[in-house]
Amino acid sequence: MSESDSWEYSLSIPNDPRAVTVSRRTLRLVLTVHGLIRFVDVAELLAAELVSNAVLHTKGPAALRVRWAAGTLRIGAWDADPAPPQPPTPFERSGDAEGGRGLALVRACADVWGWQPLARDGSRGKYVWCELTSAA
């Protein structure tokens, strides 16, 4: 496969904090075998934030989706809570808070991010995603 080929992977994950580590390592492997190692560090950070939000703030199952198409890497996390994510808190206002900076980090590191309502396997929920482009 060349870098110009499109592909997509999806990983179903349980509601378990260990899912963050599994997701990061899976993402690293996927990007490495597809020759996209230059994205690994930032992509792992973004995936960890998205998956931890899905696992820590909801009660049901979750999923990680990774897609490469037209020079753009999209990383997204689905969770079973249809409520919109909390808007990112600017870093300067988050102070020493333990949480609340995840989506601000996503907004700062990704080229673009967003969310949409999305049903999966019969469960209502939402899909929070971000993109990294090869031009960035």
C-alpha positions as CSV (number, residue, x, y, z in Angstrom):
1,M,0.0,0.0,0.0
2,S,1.2,3.5,-0.8
3,E,0.6,6.6,1.2
4,S,-2.0,7.7,-1.4
5,D,-4.2,4.7,-0.7
6,S,-7.3,5.2,1.4
7,W,-8.0,3.0,4.4
8,E,-10.0,2.9,7.6
9,Y,-9.8,0.9,10.9
10,S,-12.3,0.7,13.7
11,L,-11.7,-0.6,17.2
12,S,-14.6,-1.4,19.5
13,I,-13.6,-0.6,23.1
14,P,-15.2,-1.4,26.4
15,N,-15.9,1.2,29.0
16,D,-12.6,0.7,30.8
17,P,-9.7,3.2,31.4
18,R,-7.3,0.6,30.0
19,A,-8.9,1.2,26.6
20,V,-6.9,4.4,26.3
21,T,-3.6,2.5,26.3
22,V,-4.9,-0.1,23.9
23,S,-6.2,2.6,21.6
24,R,-2.9,4.5,21.6
25,R,-0.9,1.3,20.9
26,T,-3.2,0.2,18.2
27,L,-3.1,3.6,16.5
28,R,0.7,3.6,16.6
29,L,0.8,0.2,15.0
30,V,-1.7,1.2,12.2
31,L,0.2,4.3,11.4
32,T,3.6,2.6,11.4
33,V,2.6,-0.2,9.1
34,H,1.1,2.4,6.7
35,G,4.3,4.4,6.6
36,L,2.8,7.4,8.5
37,I,5.2,7.4,11.4
38,R,5.5,11.3,11.2
39,F,1.9,11.5,12.6
40,V,2.4,9.0,15.5
41,D,3.2,11.3,18.4
42,V,0.5,13.9,17.8
43,A,-2.1,11.3,16.7
44,E,-1.5,9.2,19.9
45,L,-2.0,12.3,22.0
46,L,-5.2,13.2,20.2
47,A,-6.6,9.7,20.2
48,A,-5.8,9.4,24.0
49,E,-7.8,12.6,24.7
50,L,-10.8,11.5,22.5
51,V,-10.9,8.0,23.9
52,S,-10.5,9.1,27.5
53,N,-13.4,11.4,27.1
54,A,-15.5,8.6,25.6
55,V,-14.6,6.2,28.4
56,L,-14.5,8.5,31.5
57,H,-17.6,10.6,30.8
58,T,-20.0,8.0,29.5
59,K,-21.3,4.6,30.8
60,G,-21.5,2.5,27.7
61,P,-19.2,1.1,25.0
62,A,-17.0,3.2,22.8
63,A,-15.1,2.9,19.5
64,L,-12.0,4.4,18.0
65,R,-12.0,5.0,14.2
66,V,-8.9,5.9,12.2
67,R,-9.1,6.9,8.5
68,W,-6.6,8.0,5.9
69,A,-7.8,9.6,2.7
70,A,-6.5,12.2,0.4
71,G,-3.6,13.1,2.6
72,T,-5.7,13.6,5.7
73,L,-5.7,11.5,8.9
74,R,-9.0,11.5,10.7
75,I,-9.1,10.1,14.3
76,G,-12.4,9.8,16.0
77,A,-14.1,8.4,19.1
78,W,-17.7,7.3,19.3
79,D,-19.5,6.9,22.6
80,A,-23.0,6.0,23.7
81,D,-23.9,9.4,25.1
82,P,-25.7,11.6,22.5
83,A,-25.1,14.8,24.5
84,P,-22.7,17.2,22.8
85,P,-19.2,17.4,24.2
86,Q,-18.4,20.3,26.5
87,P,-16.8,23.2,24.6
88,P,-13.0,23.4,25.0
89,T,-11.8,25.6,27.9
90,P,-9.0,27.9,26.9
91,F,-5.7,26.8,28.4
92,E,-5.3,30.1,30.2
93,R,-8.6,29.6,32.1
94,S,-8.0,26.0,33.0
95,G,-5.3,26.8,35.5
96,D,-4.2,23.9,37.6
97,A,-7.4,21.9,37.0
98,E,-6.9,18.2,36.6
99,G,-9.5,17.8,33.8
100,G,-11.2,19.9,31.2
101,R,-8.3,20.5,28.9
102,G,-8.7,17.5,26.6
103,L,-10.7,19.2,23.8
104,A,-8.6,22.4,24.2
105,L,-5.6,20.2,23.5
106,V,-7.4,18.6,20.5
107,R,-8.3,22.0,19.2
108,A,-4.7,23.2,19.6
109,C,-3.0,20.2,18.0
110,A,-5.4,19.2,15.2
111,D,-6.0,21.0,12.0
112,V,-9.7,20.8,12.5
113,W,-12.0,19.0,14.9
114,G,-15.8,18.6,15.4
115,W,-18.5,16.3,16.6
116,Q,-21.8,14.9,15.2
117,P,-24.6,12.7,16.5
118,L,-24.1,9.1,15.4
119,A,-25.9,5.8,16.1
120,R,-23.7,2.7,16.2
121,D,-24.9,-0.9,16.6
122,G,-28.4,0.4,17.5
123,S,-27.1,2.8,20.2
124,R,-27.5,6.5,20.0
125,G,-24.4,8.4,20.6
126,K,-21.9,10.9,19.3
127,Y,-18.7,10.9,17.2
128,V,-16.0,13.4,18.2
129,W,-13.2,13.6,15.6
130,C,-10.1,15.6,14.5
131,E,-7.9,15.7,11.5
132,L,-4.3,16.0,10.7
133,T,-3.2,16.8,7.2
134,S,0.0,15.9,5.5
135,A,0.4,19.5,4.4
136,A,0.6,20.7,8.1
